[in-house]
Amino acid sequence: MKTSTGVASSLLLRLDARSPTPLHEQLFEGIRARILAGALAPGLRLPSSRQLATELDVARSTVLQALDALTAEGYLVARAGSCTRVAPELPGPLEDRSRSLVNRSSRGPRLAASTRMPKAAPVGAPRLGAAPRAFRPGVPALDLFPTALWARTVSRVHARASTGLLDGGDPSGHAPLREAISTHVSVSRGVRCSPEQVFITAGTQQAFDEVLRLALNPGDSVWVEDPGYPGVRRAVLSAGGRPVPIPVDGDGLDVAAGLARAPRARVALVAPSHQYPLGVTLSLARRMALLQWAGRTRSLIIEDDYDSEFRHRGRPLTALQGLDDAGCVVYVGTFSKSMFPGLRLGFLVVPPSLVDLFSAARAAGSAPASMMEQAALAGFLAEGHFARHLRRMRAAYRERGEALVDALVSECSGVLAPRPCDTGMQLCASLAAPLSDLRVRDEAARLGVEVAALSDYFLGRRRDAGLVFGFGGVRPDALREGTRTLARALEAARRR
């Protein structure tokens, strides 16, 4: 695409002060829409923030907030002391294609009438120990969860339980919860959906299983991130698919490599906002390329959005689903990371064209989780408790992440190099050669510290050695103590 070297004298945008949508969000959406439509060309220089503030009759802080969010998502590039421009490497606008994913799969009707679940073989290293220790990945800040408030919410639901709650309820999920989730993800993640597109699940793994069983025929190829979450591979194999490892680098999933390895893959399963375990974000150019591939081949993208609400600075990045005009993305979310793992509640947001298929598949079964817990969670969201909890967790994870990075730099400099961490509750650190991350993991476990080896997350050839740290469930003082213990484990591994 041709890159512009010109200057936009005006963005020709209008903001509505009477709208319930904040002004900075209106500005963010307006500029993003013009970039995606090609009205603002790649490389085009934007007016200054002061000029925009004057033109739009808003505070300069409002403009800066919108521009910062657009820069974080890759739509704009800004350099200190210089101008702000539209990102130079943007693909063309997505084509608006109508499609039917159901036509690609003959298994859908059979699966809707079947509840048989093949047993998946375990993949990846086992978790060490029974209680959370530094630095077990995936454990949220359970010490900060408002247990008393949740207990009161649950008690109130039990005391007022209707016959509908007691008899099992809708297999697609409790209607008020579906509505509350639809509202929440629309506001916080930029997901475009109605409550009818939301289906409650018993967690992320069940969501993967359900989508893959409806989408795949035996032997169909599925793009999986490499390195990536082992549960993804288990779900693909369990559904009869063939996982194809696609490398992940600093810009996320390498879409070009996916096109070379399996151009007609049926599904791509990705975590675009915060990849696990590397923690990188899928660049805007690759997001658009991925959506274009799916629209062209009538393939499905499963977006795993497991913890991207916990962005430490600024607003959470817009979900990939929010850019999807062709109906290719199934959005998967979970409350296990944002609340507590024992809740075992998650959800799917499916494209409008697949609502009837998923409804039919659910009709033969029972509700995916306790209707009482679903009703309690609906109240927790609707009353604003969940939003307040997320704000508190963002601050806590920022503090704990910074404490871990500081401790690693202080205690393990020259051996471990932490990667940038601006989202979630885990980070990855590169390990200096010739140390083995598997050996370091085992030495750390022997000393009472639980850390994951990056090598365990590769499906294809292991390209890097590193360690994966969870910091969400560990207080800063315990993180520092654990790092000192890890330093001893590194020294022991070096001697061996």
N, C-alpha and C positions, 0 to 999 in steps of 0.2 A: 504494500500500500504506500502511496506517495505521502511523504512527510512534509508538513507545512512549516515554513519559517516565518510566517506572518504573525500579526498581533490581533487578537480579538478586541475590537473597540468597545463592544458591549455583548453581553450574553443573552440579551433579550428575554430575560426571565421575569416572572411575576410571582410574588409571594403573597399568601393570604393570611393576614394577621388574625382572622376570625376562625381559621381552621384549627381543629384539635391537634393536628400534626405540628410539632415544633418547627420554628422557622429554619433552624439549621438543617433539619431533616428534609424540609421542602427544597432547600437549596441543594443539598446533597443529591436528592433524587432528580432534580431538574438538570443539573450539570451531567450526571451520569447518563441520563436518558439521551441527552444531546450528543454525548461522546459515542454511545452505542449506536445511535442512528447515523453517525457520520457527519453530523452538523458541525461538530468541533473536531477538526482534523488532527491526526497524530502530529505532535511537535508544535502545535499552535500555542502561542504565548497568551496566557490569560491576563486580563486587567489586574492591577494590584488590588490587594484586599481593601485598601482604603477607597479606591475607586468603586469597587463592587458594593461596599457598604453604603456609599453615597448614592449610587445608582438605585439600589434596592431599598434604601431608607431603613436600614437595620444597623445594629451595633457591629463594629468591626469584629468583636469576639464571635458573633454569630457566623460571619463569613469564615473566620479562621478555623472554627470548629468543623465546618463543612469541608473546607479544603484539606484539613488534616486527615479527615476520614477518607476522602477520595485518594489522597496520597497513600494512606495505609493499605488501601485495596488495590493500588496499582494503576488507577486511572490517570493520576497526575504524577509528575516528578517535580521535586523542588530541591534546590540547592541553597545552602546558607548564603545570604547576601546576594542572591540572584533571583530571577523571575520564576514563576510557576508555569509549567507547560503541560499540555496533554501528553501522556506517555507516548514515546515514539514508536513502540512496537505493539500496536493494537491490530488484531485481525479485523476483517470486514464485519458488518452487522450480520447477525444470525438470520438465516432464512426462516420464514414462518411456514412450517410444514405441518400439515395435518397427517396423523399417522395412527395406526392401531397396533399396539404391541402384542395384543392377544393373538393376532394372526400368525405371529412367528412361533408360537408355542402350542403344540397339540396336547401338552400335559395338563394345561389349566383345567379343562372339564374333569379329567380323571382325578386330579388332586383335590378338587372341590368336594369330591365324594369320598375321599380317603383320609384317614387320620394316622396311617402307619408312618412312623418316624424312624428311619434307619439310624443305627447307632454309629456315632462318629468316633473315629480313632483319635486318641489324644495326640496333639502336635505341640512341640515347644517344651521348654523346661518347666518343671513343676514349681509351684510357689513354695517358698521355704518358710517353715514355722506356722503357727496357728494365729498368733496375735500380730497386728501391724507393728513393724519395726522400721527404723531408718534403714533403707530407703525404699520400701516396697512401693512399686508403681501402682497407680489406680485407686489409692485409698484417699477419700476426701477428708476434710477436717471434721471428723465426727465429734471432736471435743467442743466445737462451736455450733453444732446443730441445736436449734431451739426445741429440745425434747419435750419440755413441759407444754409449750404451745401446740406442738403436734399431737400430744396426748389429749389435750382438751378438744382439739378438732375431731379426733377419732371418737372420743367419748360422746361428743354431741351428735355425730352421725349415727352411732349405735343407738343412742337414746331415741332418736327420731326416725329410725329406719322404717321405710315403707315396705309394703309387700313386694314391690318391684325390685328393691335391693335384696330382699331375702330370697327371692326365687331364682337368682342367677343373672338376670338382666340380659341386655343386648350383647350378642357375641362380638359385635364390632367395638363395644366399649360403652361406658356410661356417657350418655348424651351431654350432660353438663360438663364433664371432663373434656370431651372432644371439643366442645365450644370454647372452654377456657384455654386449652392448648392452642387452638386455632388463633385466638386473640393474642396469646403470648408470643408465638413464633412469628406472627405477622409484624408485631411491634418490635421485638427484640432481635430477630434474625432476618427480617426482610423476606420471609417465606410468603408466597402468595397461595392462599388456600381458603376453603370454606370448611366448616365442621364436618361435612359429609366426606371430605377427603382424608380425615384423620381416623386412624384405627389404633386402638390401644393394644399394646403387646406386653409380654412378661419380661421385657428387657431387650437389649440390643441383639443378643444371639438369636432369640426367637424371631425377631424382625428379619434378620438376614436369612434364616431358614425359610420363613414364609415366602419372602419375595423370590428367592432363588428357586424354590420348588414350583412356583407358578410360572417362572420365566424360562427355565432351562429344560431342554431335552437332553437325554443322556449323551455325554461327550462334548457338549457345548463348551466353548472356551470362555473364560472369565478373566479379565484383567484384575490382578491383585497387586497392591503396592509391595515393593521389595527394597528394603525391609518393611515389614508390616505386622499388623495385629494377627497373631496365630489363629484367633477365633474365626477370622475371615476364611482362611484355608479350610478349616474344619467344616464350615457351612457349605462351601463350594463342593467339597468332596462328598458330603452327606447328601447333597441334592443331585449327585451324579454328574457334576460339571468337572471341567479340567482347568485348574488354576494356572494361569500364565503369569509368571513373575515379571513385573515391569519396574525398571529401576526408578528410584526416587533420588533426586538431587536437591540442590538449594532452592529450586523453583518448584518442587513437588514432583508429582508423577510425570515421567517423561512420555508425553503423548506420542511423539515421533517414534520412540522405541516400541510403544504399543502398536502403532500402525504397521511397523515392520514385522513384529512378532506374531500378531494375531489381528489382522485388519478387519475380520468379520466376527470378532468376539461378540457373544450375545449380551454380556453384561460387563461393566466396569465398576468395581467397588472401591471407592476412594474416600479419604478424609481430607477434603480440600482446605478447610479453615485451620486445622491444627493436626498435621499428620503424626501418626504414632508408629514408631517411637522417636523419629528424628525431630519432630516439633516444627517442621517447616510449613509454609503456607503455599498452596498452589497459586502460581502467578496468574494474573489476569489473562495474559496471552494464552496460557495453557488451559485456563478455564474455558475460554471461548473456543479453542481448538477441540477440546473434549466434547463440548456441546455440539459443535458442528459435526464431528465424527458420529456422535450418537444420532443426530437428526438425519444424517446422510444414510447410515446403515440400519436405521430403525432399531438401534440397540438401546439398552437400559443402563442408566447410571444410578447406582445406589450411593447416596451421600451419607456417610457416617459422621454425624455432628455430635460427638460424644461429650466434648467439654469446652467448645469454643465460646460459650457464654462467659467464660472466665478470662476475658482479655484484661490484662493488668492495667493497660493505659488506653484511653480512648474508647470508642464504641466498638462492640463486637463486629467483626467483618460480616458483610452480607452473605447469606448462604448461597451456594451454587444454584439451588432451586429457584431463587429469586431472579436469576438471569435466564431461566429456561422458558422459551416461548414455544417449544415444539412438544412439550409433554414427555420428556425423556427421563426426568429425575424423580426417584423415590427418595424422600428425605427421612432419615432415621434419627430419632432423638431418644434420650434416656434420662430418667431421674435418679439412677443409681449413683451417678457421679455428682449431681447437683444437690442431692439430699442425703441418702444413705443407701448402701448396697443391698441391705435386707428388704428394701421396698419392692424391688423387682418389678418396676413399672417403666414402660417406655412407650413409644408410639411410632407410627408410620404416617407420612403424608404422601398419598399417591396421586398421580396425575388424574384429572377428571375422566379421561378415557378408560381408566382402570378401576374406577370406583365400583362398578357393577361386578366385575370379576372378583375383587377382594370381598365384597359383600356376600357373593355366592359361596366363596370358599369358606367364609366364616359361618355361614348359616347352618352348616352341618355340625358345628362344634359348640362348645360352651364358651362362656366369657374367659378371656385370657388371664384374668387375675381377679382377686376378690373385689366384688362390687363395693363392699364397705370401704376398702382402701381407696378405690377409685373415687368414691364419693367424697372421702376425706381430702384427697388430693385436689379434687375440683374446688372445694371450699378454700383450701390453702392457697390456691392460685387466685381465685376470684376475690378473696379478701385482701390481697396484696402482700401476704406473708412471704410468698415465694420470691417475689421481686426484691423485697427488703433483704431476704437471706442471700440472694445472689450478690447484691451490692456489698454485703459484709464479707462474703467469701472472696470477692475480687480483691478487696483490700488485704485480706489475710494471706491469700496466695501470692500476691505481689511481695508482701513482707517476707514470707517464708522462702520464696524463690530467690530473692535478693540475698537472704541470709545464707542459703546454700551456695550460691555462686561465690560470695565473698569467702566462705569457708574453704571451698575447693581451691580458689586462687591462693589462699593463704597456706593451706596444708599440703596441696598436691600439685603445686605449680611445676611445670616441666614434664609432668607425667600425664596429667589430665587437662584437657582444654574444653571447658564447658561451651556448648553452643548457645546462641542467644535464646532467651526464654521470655516471651511477652504474653503467653496465653497458657491457661491450664494449670496443672499441678504436677507435671513431671518435666524433666529436661534430660538431654543426652550430652555426654561428654566424650570426645575422642581420646583414645588411649595411645600413648606413644609406643612405637615399636621398640623392641620385639616382644613386649609383654602380651600375654594371651588374656583376653577378657574373660574367657571361661575359667582360667586359673585364678584370676583376681576375684571373680564371683565366688568361687569355692573357698578361697582363703578368707574372704570377708564373712561368708556364712559361718566359717569355723570360729571367727571372733565375735559373732553375734550381730553382724550387720548384713542386711538383705539388700542386694543390689542386682539388677538384671544385666546380663551380657548382651550386647548388641548382636553378636553372632547368632544368638538363638532366634532372632527375628527374620533372618534371611531364608527365603525359599530357594533362590538360585545360588549362584556363586557368592561367597562371603567376600565383600569388597573392603569393609572397614572393620576395625576393632574399636569397641567403645563400651561405655557403661550407661545404663538408663536408671535415673534416679527419680523416685517419687518423693515429693516434699509436702503434698497437701495435708496429709494426716499426721505430720510431725512438727512439734513446736520448734522455734528457732534455736533454743538452747540445746535441744536434743539433736537437731541437725548439725550443729557445730561439734557436739560430742561424737556423733556418728562419723563425721568427716575425719576426726582425729584417729578413730579406730580404723577407718578405711585406709588412711595413710600407712598404718602398720601393716595392713593386708597387702598393700601395693609393694611395700618393702619385702615382705615375706615372699610374694610371688616373684619378685625380681631375683631374690637369692636362689629360688628353686629353678 
